[in-house]
């Protein structure tokens, strides 16, 4: 369940964290390729 924050300082801190997480994310095509490779490898481990 989500939580609503209306304190400007809390909102700024959360926005900074969110922006940082997005900056570390792979582009969509690379993310999909990584997930597909991981799923393929996952099926080969006994």
mmCIF file of the N, C-alpha and C atoms, coordinates in Angstrom:
data_MODEL
# 
_entry.id   MODEL 
# 
loop_
_atom_site.group_PDB 
_atom_site.id 
_atom_site.type_symbol 
_atom_site.label_atom_id 
_atom_site.label_alt_id 
_atom_site.label_comp_id 
_atom_site.label_asym_id 
_atom_site.label_entity_id 
_atom_site.label_seq_id 
_atom_site.pdbx_PDB_ins_code 
_atom_site.Cartn_x 
_atom_site.Cartn_y 
_atom_site.Cartn_z 
_atom_site.occupancy 
_atom_site.B_iso_or_equiv 
_atom_site.pdbx_formal_charge 
_atom_site.auth_seq_id 
_atom_site.auth_comp_id 
_atom_site.auth_asym_id 
_atom_site.auth_atom_id 
_atom_site.pdbx_PDB_model_num 
ATOM 1   N N  . UNK A 1 1  ? 0.846  -1.165  0.000   1.00 0.00 ? 1  UNK A N  1 
ATOM 2   C CA . UNK A 1 1  ? 0.000  0.000   0.000   1.00 0.00 ? 1  UNK A CA 1 
ATOM 3   C C  . UNK A 1 1  ? 0.899  1.237   0.000   1.00 0.00 ? 1  UNK A C  1 
ATOM 4   N N  . UNK A 1 2  ? 0.523  2.225   -0.764  1.00 0.00 ? 2  UNK A N  1 
ATOM 5   C CA . UNK A 1 2  ? 1.300  3.451   -0.869  1.00 0.00 ? 2  UNK A CA 1 
ATOM 6   C C  . UNK A 1 2  ? 1.049  4.388   0.301   1.00 0.00 ? 2  UNK A C  1 
ATOM 7   N N  . UNK A 1 3  ? 1.879  5.394   0.370   1.00 0.00 ? 3  UNK A N  1 
ATOM 8   C CA . UNK A 1 3  ? 1.754  6.386   1.422   1.00 0.00 ? 3  UNK A CA 1 
ATOM 9   C C  . UNK A 1 3  ? 1.876  7.767   0.783   1.00 0.00 ? 3  UNK A C  1 
ATOM 10  N N  . UNK A 1 4  ? 1.028  8.687   1.180   1.00 0.00 ? 4  UNK A N  1 
ATOM 11  C CA . UNK A 1 4  ? 1.028  10.038  0.656   1.00 0.00 ? 4  UNK A CA 1 
ATOM 12  C C  . UNK A 1 4  ? 1.891  10.933  1.539   1.00 0.00 ? 4  UNK A C  1 
ATOM 13  N N  . UNK A 1 5  ? 2.836  11.608  0.899   1.00 0.00 ? 5  UNK A N  1 
ATOM 14  C CA . UNK A 1 5  ? 3.711  12.544  1.621   1.00 0.00 ? 5  UNK A CA 1 
ATOM 15  C C  . UNK A 1 5  ? 3.445  13.947  1.090   1.00 0.00 ? 5  UNK A C  1 
ATOM 16  N N  . UNK A 1 6  ? 3.257  14.900  1.989   1.00 0.00 ? 6  UNK A N  1 
ATOM 17  C CA . UNK A 1 6  ? 3.064  16.270  1.544   1.00 0.00 ? 6  UNK A CA 1 
ATOM 18  C C  . UNK A 1 6  ? 4.090  17.238  2.141   1.00 0.00 ? 6  UNK A C  1 
ATOM 19  N N  . UNK A 1 7  ? 5.026  16.717  2.879   1.00 0.00 ? 7  UNK A N  1 
ATOM 20  C CA . UNK A 1 7  ? 6.102  17.542  3.419   1.00 0.00 ? 7  UNK A CA 1 
ATOM 21  C C  . UNK A 1 7  ? 7.094  17.839  2.283   1.00 0.00 ? 7  UNK A C  1 
ATOM 22  N N  . UNK A 1 8  ? 7.354  19.103  1.978   1.00 0.00 ? 8  UNK A N  1 
ATOM 23  C CA . UNK A 1 8  ? 8.274  19.428  0.880   1.00 0.00 ? 8  UNK A CA 1 
ATOM 24  C C  . UNK A 1 8  ? 9.647  18.768  1.018   1.00 0.00 ? 8  UNK A C  1 
ATOM 25  N N  . UNK A 1 9  ? 10.176 18.694  2.218   1.00 0.00 ? 9  UNK A N  1 
ATOM 26  C CA . UNK A 1 9  ? 11.502 18.088  2.382   1.00 0.00 ? 9  UNK A CA 1 
ATOM 27  C C  . UNK A 1 9  ? 11.468 16.580  2.116   1.00 0.00 ? 9  UNK A C  1 
ATOM 28  N N  . UNK A 1 10 ? 10.417 15.921  2.539   1.00 0.00 ? 10 UNK A N  1 
ATOM 29  C CA . UNK A 1 10 ? 10.280 14.478  2.286   1.00 0.00 ? 10 UNK A CA 1 
ATOM 30  C C  . UNK A 1 10 ? 10.087 14.230  0.789   1.00 0.00 ? 10 UNK A C  1 
ATOM 31  N N  . UNK A 1 11 ? 9.255  15.028  0.158   1.00 0.00 ? 11 UNK A N  1 
ATOM 32  C CA . UNK A 1 11 ? 9.014  14.874  -1.272  1.00 0.00 ? 11 UNK A CA 1 
ATOM 33  C C  . UNK A 1 11 ? 10.306 15.089  -2.059  1.00 0.00 ? 11 UNK A C  1 
ATOM 34  N N  . UNK A 1 12 ? 11.095 16.110  -1.701  1.00 0.00 ? 12 UNK A N  1 
ATOM 35  C CA . UNK A 1 12 ? 12.384 16.360  -2.372  1.00 0.00 ? 12 UNK A CA 1 
ATOM 36  C C  . UNK A 1 12 ? 13.321 15.168  -2.213  1.00 0.00 ? 12 UNK A C  1 
ATOM 37  N N  . UNK A 1 13 ? 13.408 14.627  -0.995  1.00 0.00 ? 13 UNK A N  1 
ATOM 38  C CA . UNK A 1 13 ? 14.291 13.482  -0.741  1.00 0.00 ? 13 UNK A CA 1 
ATOM 39  C C  . UNK A 1 13 ? 13.850 12.264  -1.545  1.00 0.00 ? 13 UNK A C  1 
ATOM 40  N N  . UNK A 1 14 ? 12.572 12.001  -1.565  1.00 0.00 ? 14 UNK A N  1 
ATOM 41  C CA . UNK A 1 14 ? 12.065 10.852  -2.321  1.00 0.00 ? 14 UNK A CA 1 
ATOM 42  C C  . UNK A 1 14 ? 12.264 11.047  -3.822  1.00 0.00 ? 14 UNK A C  1 
ATOM 43  N N  . UNK A 1 15 ? 12.072 12.265  -4.302  1.00 0.00 ? 15 UNK A N  1 
ATOM 44  C CA . UNK A 1 15 ? 12.295 12.550  -5.718  1.00 0.00 ? 15 UNK A CA 1 
ATOM 45  C C  . UNK A 1 15 ? 13.761 12.349  -6.090  1.00 0.00 ? 15 UNK A C  1 
ATOM 46  N N  . UNK A 1 16 ? 14.658 12.769  -5.215  1.00 0.00 ? 16 UNK A N  1 
ATOM 47  C CA . UNK A 1 16 ? 16.089 12.580  -5.451  1.00 0.00 ? 16 UNK A CA 1 
ATOM 48  C C  . UNK A 1 16 ? 16.427 11.094  -5.528  1.00 0.00 ? 16 UNK A C  1 
ATOM 49  N N  . UNK A 1 17 ? 15.890 10.307  -4.617  1.00 0.00 ? 17 UNK A N  1 
ATOM 50  C CA . UNK A 1 17 ? 16.141 8.852   -4.628  1.00 0.00 ? 17 UNK A CA 1 
ATOM 51  C C  . UNK A 1 17 ? 15.587 8.206   -5.888  1.00 0.00 ? 17 UNK A C  1 
ATOM 52  N N  . UNK A 1 18 ? 14.392 8.612   -6.283  1.00 0.00 ? 18 UNK A N  1 
ATOM 53  C CA . UNK A 1 18 ? 13.760 8.072   -7.484  1.00 0.00 ? 18 UNK A CA 1 
ATOM 54  C C  . UNK A 1 18 ? 14.589 8.426   -8.721  1.00 0.00 ? 18 UNK A C  1 
ATOM 55  N N  . UNK A 1 19 ? 15.016 9.685   -8.820  1.00 0.00 ? 19 UNK A N  1 
ATOM 56  C CA . UNK A 1 19 ? 15.839 10.113  -9.947  1.00 0.00 ? 19 UNK A CA 1 
ATOM 57  C C  . UNK A 1 19 ? 17.147 9.331   -10.010 1.00 0.00 ? 19 UNK A C  1 
ATOM 58  N N  . UNK A 1 20 ? 17.745 9.082   -8.861  1.00 0.00 ? 20 UNK A N  1 
ATOM 59  C CA . UNK A 1 20 ? 18.983 8.317   -8.812  1.00 0.00 ? 20 UNK A CA 1 
ATOM 60  C C  . UNK A 1 20 ? 18.756 6.885   -9.299  1.00 0.00 ? 20 UNK A C  1 
ATOM 61  N N  . UNK A 1 21 ? 17.676 6.278   -8.857  1.00 0.00 ? 21 UNK A N  1 
ATOM 62  C CA . UNK A 1 21 ? 17.365 4.914   -9.290  1.00 0.00 ? 21 UNK A CA 1 
ATOM 63  C C  . UNK A 1 21 ? 17.151 4.869   -10.800 1.00 0.00 ? 21 UNK A C  1 
ATOM 64  N N  . UNK A 1 22 ? 16.456 5.842   -11.342 1.00 0.00 ? 22 UNK A N  1 
ATOM 65  C CA . UNK A 1 22 ? 16.229 5.875   -12.789 1.00 0.00 ? 22 UNK A CA 1 
ATOM 66  C C  . UNK A 1 22 ? 17.527 6.085   -13.554 1.00 0.00 ? 22 UNK A C  1 
ATOM 67  N N  . UNK A 1 23 ? 18.429 6.869   -13.009 1.00 0.00 ? 23 UNK A N  1 
ATOM 68  C CA . UNK A 1 23 ? 19.682 7.125   -13.714 1.00 0.00 ? 23 UNK A CA 1 
ATOM 69  C C  . UNK A 1 23 ? 20.557 5.881   -13.777 1.00 0.00 ? 23 UNK A C  1 
ATOM 70  N N  . UNK A 1 24 ? 20.369 4.950   -12.857 1.00 0.00 ? 24 UNK A N  1 
ATOM 71  C CA . UNK A 1 24 ? 21.145 3.715   -12.840 1.00 0.00 ? 24 UNK A CA 1 
ATOM 72  C C  . UNK A 1 24 ? 20.512 2.610   -13.681 1.00 0.00 ? 24 UNK A C  1 
ATOM 73  N N  . UNK A 1 25 ? 19.285 2.792   -14.104 1.00 0.00 ? 25 UNK A N  1 
ATOM 74  C CA . UNK A 1 25 ? 18.567 1.753   -14.850 1.00 0.00 ? 25 UNK A CA 1 
ATOM 75  C C  . UNK A 1 25 ? 19.099 1.641   -16.271 1.00 0.00 ? 25 UNK A C  1 
ATOM 76  N N  . UNK A 1 26 ? 19.046 0.419   -16.796 1.00 0.00 ? 26 UNK A N  1 
ATOM 77  C CA . UNK A 1 26 ? 19.415 0.202   -18.193 1.00 0.00 ? 26 UNK A CA 1 
ATOM 78  C C  . UNK A 1 26 ? 18.305 0.719   -19.104 1.00 0.00 ? 26 UNK A C  1 
ATOM 79  N N  . UNK A 1 27 ? 18.633 1.040   -20.338 1.00 0.00 ? 27 UNK A N  1 
ATOM 80  C CA . UNK A 1 27 ? 17.582 1.377   -21.303 1.00 0.00 ? 27 UNK A CA 1 
ATOM 81  C C  . UNK A 1 27 ? 16.650 0.171   -21.497 1.00 0.00 ? 27 UNK A C  1 
ATOM 82  N N  . UNK A 1 28 ? 15.446 0.422   -21.960 1.00 0.00 ? 28 UNK A N  1 
ATOM 83  C CA . UNK A 1 28 ? 14.424 -0.621  -22.075 1.00 0.00 ? 28 UNK A CA 1 
ATOM 84  C C  . UNK A 1 28 ? 14.903 -1.845  -22.853 1.00 0.00 ? 28 UNK A C  1 
ATOM 85  N N  . UNK A 1 29 ? 15.477 -1.656  -24.024 1.00 0.00 ? 29 UNK A N  1 
ATOM 86  C CA . UNK A 1 29 ? 15.909 -2.806  -24.842 1.00 0.00 ? 29 UNK A CA 1 
ATOM 87  C C  . UNK A 1 29 ? 16.969 -3.636  -24.128 1.00 0.00 ? 29 UNK A C  1 
ATOM 88  N N  . UNK A 1 30 ? 17.896 -2.960  -23.454 1.00 0.00 ? 30 UNK A N  1 
ATOM 89  C CA . UNK A 1 30 ? 18.934 -3.690  -22.723 1.00 0.00 ? 30 UNK A CA 1 
ATOM 90  C C  . UNK A 1 30 ? 18.350 -4.421  -21.518 1.00 0.00 ? 30 UNK A C  1 
ATOM 91  N N  . UNK A 1 31 ? 17.399 -3.814  -20.857 1.00 0.00 ? 31 UNK A N  1 
ATOM 92  C CA . UNK A 1 31 ? 16.740 -4.464  -19.720 1.00 0.00 ? 31 UNK A CA 1 
ATOM 93  C C  . UNK A 1 31 ? 16.022 -5.725  -20.165 1.00 0.00 ? 31 UNK A C  1 
ATOM 94  N N  . UNK A 1 32 ? 15.295 -5.628  -21.273 1.00 0.00 ? 32 UNK A N  1 
ATOM 95  C CA . UNK A 1 32 ? 14.583 -6.797  -21.786 1.00 0.00 ? 32 UNK A CA 1 
ATOM 96  C C  . UNK A 1 32 ? 15.545 -7.905  -22.185 1.00 0.00 ? 32 UNK A C  1 
ATOM 97  N N  . UNK A 1 33 ? 16.639 -7.545  -22.839 1.00 0.00 ? 33 UNK A N  1 
ATOM 98  C CA . UNK A 1 33 ? 17.629 -8.546  -23.233 1.00 0.00 ? 33 UNK A CA 1 
ATOM 99  C C  . UNK A 1 33 ? 18.233 -9.232  -22.013 1.00 0.00 ? 33 UNK A C  1 
ATOM 100 N N  . UNK A 1 34 ? 18.526 -8.466  -20.978 1.00 0.00 ? 34 UNK A N  1 
ATOM 101 C CA . UNK A 1 34 ? 19.084 -9.033  -19.753 1.00 0.00 ? 34 UNK A CA 1 
ATOM 102 C C  . UNK A 1 34 ? 18.084 -9.979  -19.086 1.00 0.00 ? 34 UNK A C  1 
ATOM 103 N N  . UNK A 1 35 ? 16.832 -9.563  -19.020 1.00 0.00 ? 35 UNK A N  1 
ATOM 104 C CA . UNK A 1 35 ? 15.805 -10.421 -18.410 1.00 0.00 ? 35 UNK A CA 1 
ATOM 105 C C  . UNK A 1 35 ? 15.600 -11.707 -19.210 1.00 0.00 ? 35 UNK A C  1 
ATOM 106 N N  . UNK A 1 36 ? 15.583 -11.598 -20.531 1.00 0.00 ? 36 UNK A N  1 
ATOM 107 C CA . UNK A 1 36 ? 15.423 -12.798 -21.375 1.00 0.00 ? 36 UNK A CA 1 
ATOM 108 C C  . UNK A 1 36 ? 16.597 -13.757 -21.192 1.00 0.00 ? 36 UNK A C  1 
ATOM 109 N N  . UNK A 1 37 ? 17.814 -13.221 -21.141 1.00 0.00 ? 37 UNK A N  1 
ATOM 110 C CA . UNK A 1 37 ? 18.995 -14.068 -20.945 1.00 0.00 ? 37 UNK A CA 1 
ATOM 111 C C  . UNK A 1 37 ? 18.959 -14.741 -19.582 1.00 0.00 ? 37 UNK A C  1 
ATOM 112 N N  . UNK A 1 38 ? 18.561 -13.998 -18.562 1.00 0.00 ? 38 UNK A N  1 
ATOM 113 C CA . UNK A 1 38 ? 18.477 -14.572 -17.217 1.00 0.00 ? 38 UNK A CA 1 
ATOM 114 C C  . UNK A 1 38 ? 17.411 -15.661 -17.164 1.00 0.00 ? 38 UNK A C  1 
ATOM 115 N N  . UNK A 1 39 ? 16.286 -15.436 -17.815 1.00 0.00 ? 39 UNK A N  1 
ATOM 116 C CA . UNK A 1 39 ? 15.219 -16.436 -17.827 1.00 0.00 ? 39 UNK A CA 1 
ATOM 117 C C  . UNK A 1 39 ? 15.671 -17.688 -18.564 1.00 0.00 ? 39 UNK A C  1 
ATOM 118 N N  . UNK A 1 40 ? 16.380 -17.511 -19.656 1.00 0.00 ? 40 UNK A N  1 
ATOM 119 C CA . UNK A 1 40 ? 16.877 -18.656 -20.432 1.00 0.00 ? 40 UNK A CA 1 
ATOM 120 C C  . UNK A 1 40 ? 17.866 -19.467 -19.594 1.00 0.00 ? 40 UNK A C  1 
ATOM 121 N N  . UNK A 1 41 ? 18.815 -18.772 -18.949 1.00 0.00 ? 41 UNK A N  1 
ATOM 122 C CA . UNK A 1 41 ? 19.795 -19.442 -18.100 1.00 0.00 ? 41 UNK A CA 1 
ATOM 123 C C  . UNK A 1 41 ? 19.142 -20.116 -16.913 1.00 0.00 ? 41 UNK A C  1 
ATOM 124 N N  . UNK A 1 42 ? 18.107 -19.495 -16.356 1.00 0.00 ? 42 UNK A N  1 
ATOM 125 C CA . UNK A 1 42 ? 17.416 -20.039 -15.183 1.00 0.00 ? 42 UNK A CA 1 
ATOM 126 C C  . UNK A 1 42 ? 16.852 -21.431 -15.488 1.00 0.00 ? 42 UNK A C  1 
ATOM 127 N N  . UNK A 1 43 ? 16.354 -21.614 -16.684 1.00 0.00 ? 43 UNK A N  1 
ATOM 128 C CA . UNK A 1 43 ? 15.780 -22.900 -17.064 1.00 0.00 ? 43 UNK A CA 1 
ATOM 129 C C  . UNK A 1 43 ? 16.805 -24.002 -17.253 1.00 0.00 ? 43 UNK A C  1 
ATOM 130 N N  . UNK A 1 44 ? 18.088 -23.661 -17.338 1.00 0.00 ? 44 UNK A N  1 
ATOM 131 C CA . UNK A 1 44 ? 19.134 -24.652 -17.573 1.00 0.00 ? 44 UNK A CA 1 
ATOM 132 C C  . UNK A 1 44 ? 19.846 -25.106 -16.312 1.00 0.00 ? 44 UNK A C  1 
ATOM 133 N N  . UNK A 1 45 ? 19.461 -24.582 -15.147 1.00 0.00 ? 45 UNK A N  1 
ATOM 134 C CA . UNK A 1 45 ? 20.091 -25.002 -13.899 1.00 0.00 ? 45 UNK A CA 1 
ATOM 135 C C  . UNK A 1 45 ? 19.256 -26.101 -13.248 1.00 0.00 ? 45 UNK A C  1 
ATOM 136 N N  . UNK A 1 46 ? 19.899 -27.206 -13.019 1.00 0.00 ? 46 UNK A N  1 
ATOM 137 C CA . UNK A 1 46 ? 19.185 -28.349 -12.390 1.00 0.00 ? 46 UNK A CA 1 
ATOM 138 C C  . UNK A 1 46 ? 19.513 -28.461 -10.940 1.00 0.00 ? 46 UNK A C  1 
# 
